[in-house]
Amino acid sequence: MKPLVYKKARRQRTTKVTRHRMRITKGDHVRVVRGEDAGKEGTVLHVFPKMNRVVVEGVNTVKRHRKATRADEEGGVITFAAPIHASNVMLLDPKSKAPTRVRRKQNADGSVERLSVKSGQPIPRKR
């Protein structure tokens, strides 16, 4: 008798998941430059490199209606920040607090630091 072979297990995956190089990390202070929430500032709460998206505190808030699934859990409307595309936010310059682009500089010891294009000052990573 012929063995049973599932076609889905045999097929090749066509889409390859790529990680985008992110200039923004968790804890950075950013300003939204495009979209519905343009002009708002906040701290980055979460970074999704595979989707090239970030979650910013107080930006792109959405509401979900949740049903209580357990007896001790309460249902209702929950408001939370949804992810937005990383190209819609810019890091803030540590000196002037204005949106700036980012450069990378390699030090003599081999460590890489981020530099503000506007002022040339290093942007520290808050991890």
C-alpha positions in Angstrom: 0.0 0.0 0.0 1.2 3.5 -0.8 2.2 5.7 2.2 0.1 8.8 2.9 2.1 12.0 2.2 0.7 15.4 3.0 1.3 17.9 0.2 1.6 20.9 2.6 4.5 19.3 4.4 6.4 18.7 1.1 6.0 22.1 -0.5 8.7 24.8 -0.2 8.1 28.0 1.6 8.1 30.9 -0.9 8.2 33.9 1.3 11.3 34.5 3.4 10.9 36.6 6.5 13.5 39.4 6.6 14.5 41.4 9.6 14.7 45.2 8.9 17.6 47.2 10.2 16.0 49.4 12.8 17.6 52.8 13.8 15.1 53.0 16.7 15.3 50.9 19.9 13.1 50.4 22.9 13.2 53.4 25.2 14.0 56.0 22.6 12.1 59.3 22.5 10.6 59.8 19.1 8.2 62.2 17.3 5.6 61.0 14.8 6.1 62.8 11.5 3.4 61.2 9.3 -0.1 60.0 9.7 -3.1 60.6 11.9 -0.9 61.2 15.0 1.6 63.5 13.4 3.3 65.8 15.8 2.9 63.6 18.9 5.9 62.6 20.9 6.4 59.5 23.0 8.7 56.7 24.2 9.1 53.5 22.2 7.6 50.6 24.1 8.2 47.8 21.7 10.1 47.2 18.4 9.1 44.6 15.8 12.1 44.3 13.3 10.4 41.6 11.2 7.4 43.9 10.5 9.4 47.1 10.6 7.0 48.6 13.1 7.2 50.2 16.5 4.8 50.8 19.4 4.9 54.4 20.8 3.4 55.3 24.1 0.2 57.3 23.6 0.2 57.1 19.8 -2.2 55.2 17.5 -4.5 54.2 20.4 -7.2 51.7 19.5 -10.0 50.2 21.5 -10.9 46.5 21.8 -14.0 45.0 23.3 -13.0 42.1 25.5 -15.2 39.5 26.9 -14.5 38.2 30.4 -13.1 34.7 29.8 -12.6 33.7 33.5 -14.6 34.4 36.6 -11.9 36.6 38.1 -11.3 38.6 34.9 -13.3 41.7 34.0 -14.6 42.4 30.5 -15.0 45.8 28.8 -13.4 48.2 26.4 -9.6 48.1 26.5 -7.5 51.0 25.1 -3.9 50.3 24.0 -1.3 51.6 21.6 -1.1 49.7 18.3 2.1 49.4 16.2 2.9 52.0 13.5 5.5 51.8 10.7 9.0 52.8 11.7 9.3 55.2 8.7 6.6 57.4 10.3 8.7 58.2 13.4 11.9 60.1 13.8 14.3 60.2 16.8 14.6 63.4 18.7 17.9 65.2 18.9 19.2 65.1 22.5 20.4 68.8 22.3 17.5 70.7 20.6 14.7 68.1 21.0 14.0 68.4 17.2 13.5 65.4 14.9 16.7 64.2 13.3 18.2 61.5 11.1 20.7 59.1 12.5 24.3 58.2 11.5 26.4 55.4 12.9 30.0 55.8 13.9 32.4 53.1 14.9 34.7 54.0 17.7 38.4 52.9 18.1 37.4 50.0 20.5 34.9 48.6 17.9 31.7 49.7 19.5 29.1 51.5 17.4 27.3 54.6 18.5 24.4 56.5 17.0 25.0 60.2 16.1 22.4 62.9 15.5 22.8 64.5 12.0 21.6 67.9 13.2 23.9 68.4 16.2 26.5 65.6 15.9 25.8 64.5 19.5 25.7 60.9 20.4 22.2 59.4 21.0 22.5 57.0 24.0 20.7 53.6 23.9 18.3 53.1 26.8 18.1 49.4 27.3 
